[in-house]
């Protein structure tokens, strides 16, 4: 998505006054969001979730991953809507919408990645056998690199299947919004498979907050 979103910005209005923001700079919003959500995890999200779940962790590691997957799906839908509007304005009205319309999808993707990364690390560290904790952390990093490989493979397959009609160098001639919608559908299927498997997992140990008869901690 990063590559396509950066290229989208090239076809959008990136000016702030007389200054034109480089297209690649918009990825900064993604990294800022990841840092923001990672930082707020223990300070904000966990205390709020703890009030509802009575779980010391707030929510379980698998629930964090599931939340991240939901954010990612919503991000793809938003990305598709923004691209449809961008293309419509460029082709029909011959105008460029502001590139800051890309910020919401960066925000949602960043939030999703933050939840998934934290959830995965927690899961590997807490649930892995004692002698496999180091290996499991390495496996976590391997899944990230594998994701980039699968992403490249998916782009090649889609480009071949659509005869280059979806993904073109000139986005005004392609249908990038269809690609984003396809990613949303794949994300939904992935989420359903994840939930099916996650519901069968038995945690090694979970700590809950003791409450009195009035439901107070």
N, C-alpha and C positions, 0 to 999 in steps of 0.2 A: 504493500500500500504506500510506503514512504516514497518510492520512486514515482508512482503515478500521481500522488498528491503534489509532489514538487513540480512535476510537469504541468499539472493543472494550474498551478499558480502562474506559470509562464503565460497562460492564455487569459489571465485575469488582471484586473486593475490593482497594481501593487504600490501605487503612489500614495504617499502621505505628504501633502503639500507639494513641494518641488522635489522631494526625495523619493526615489523608487527603491523599495525593499527588494533585495535579492530573493529569488524564488526559493532557494535552499534554506534561507533563514527561517522560513515558517515552521520547519521541523523543530525549532527551539520550543514552540508551544507544547510539543509532545513531551520533550524531556523535562520541561518545567512541571507539567502535570504529573509525570511519574514521580518526580522528587516531592511534589506537594502531597500527593496521596500517600506515598510511602512515609513521609514525615508525620502526617496527620493520623496514621494508622493507630498507633498506640495512644496518642494524645486525645483523639476525638472519636474515631469509629469504634474502637474496642470498649471504652467506657459506656457509650450509648448502647451498643449491642448487648453488653453485659447486663444491663437493666432488664432486658427482655428475655434473655436466654439463661441467666444465672450461671453462665459458663465463664470461667476465669479468662479464657481466650476471647471472649465476646462471641465469636462464631468459629466453627471448626475450620481447619485448613481446607477441607474439601468444599465447604460452603463459600470460602473466600474465592477459590478457583471458579466455582460456579457463578459467583457474582461477576467475576472478571469476564467470563465468557458471555454473560448477558450484556455487559457494557460493550463488548466487541461486536456483538450482533447489532445492537442499536447503532453503533458507530457506522457500520456498513450501510444501514438503511439511510442514515443521515447523509452519508457520503454520496449515495445514489441520488437522493433528492437535490443536493447541492449541485452535483454534476449535471443533472437534467436541466436545472434552472440556468446554469452557466452556459450550457450548449444552446438552449433555447434563446437566450439573450444574444449570444454570439452569432448564431445562424439566422434567426428571424429578425431580431431588432438591431443587429450589427453593433451591439454595445458590449462592454465588459463589466461584469459585476465585480465588486471588491473582493480581493483575495482573502479578506478577513472572514469570509463565509466558510473558510476551511478550518477556522479555529475550533468550532464545535466538534468536528470529527476528530481532530487532534486531541481535544480534551477527553472525549469518550474513549478513544483508543488508549491514551495514556492512563486513564483510570482503570481500564480493563487490564492492561499489562501490569500495573502496580498490584492489583488484587491477585492476579494469577501468579506473579513472581513471589510475592510474600507467602501466598498459600502453598505453592510448590515447595519452597524452602522449608516452611514449617512442617509440611507433610513428610518430607524426606528426613528431616532431622528428628522429628518426634516418633515417626512410625517405622523407620528403617531399623533393622537389627543392629546392635551395638557395633559389631565388627564391619558393618557396611555403610556407616554414616559418611565417611569420606568419599566412598565410591558413589553414594547416592547424590552427594553434592555435585560431583563431576557429571553424573547422569543428568542433573538439572541443567547444567550448562550445555550438555550435548543436545538436549531437546530444543534449545534456542537455535543452535546452529542447524539442526535438522529442519527446523521450521523455515529457515531461509532457503534451504535446498528444495523443500516441498513447494514453497511459494514460487520459485523459479520454474519448477517442473509444471506447476498448475498453469502459469502464464503461457508456457509453450503449448500445452495441451489445448487450452482455450483458443489461443491464436490459430492453431491448426484446425480445430473443430469448427470455428466460425469463419474460416478462410480469410482471416485478417479484417473482418468487418467490425469487430468490437474494439480491438486494440490497434490503434494507428498512431503514427508519429504526430499527425495533426488530429488532436482530440475532437475538433469540430466535425471531422468526417467519420469519427468512430462512434462507438456506443459504450463508453466506459461505465455509464450508469448501470447497464445490464450486467457488467462484470461485478460491480459492487453488490448488486442484488443477488447474484449467484453466490458470492462470498457470504452474504447474510443467510442464505438457505443452507449452505454447507456448515455455517456456524451453528445453525439450529439443529441440524442432524448430529453434529459433534456434541452439542450440549445434551441432547437426548441420550446419546450413547454414554456420555460422562455420568449423567444422573443415574442411569440404569446400573452402571458399575459401582458408582459411589455409594448407592443405597445398600449395597451388599457388604461394604467394608466395615469391619469391626475394629474400633480404635483400641490401641494398647492401654491407654489410660486417659481419662478425662476428669478434670477437676471442676466441681460446681460450687457456687457460693451457698453456704448454709443460710436458710431463711427461717424466721419464726412463724407462728401461726397466722400472723397478719401479713405475711408475705414480704417482711422487711428483712434486709441482710443483717 
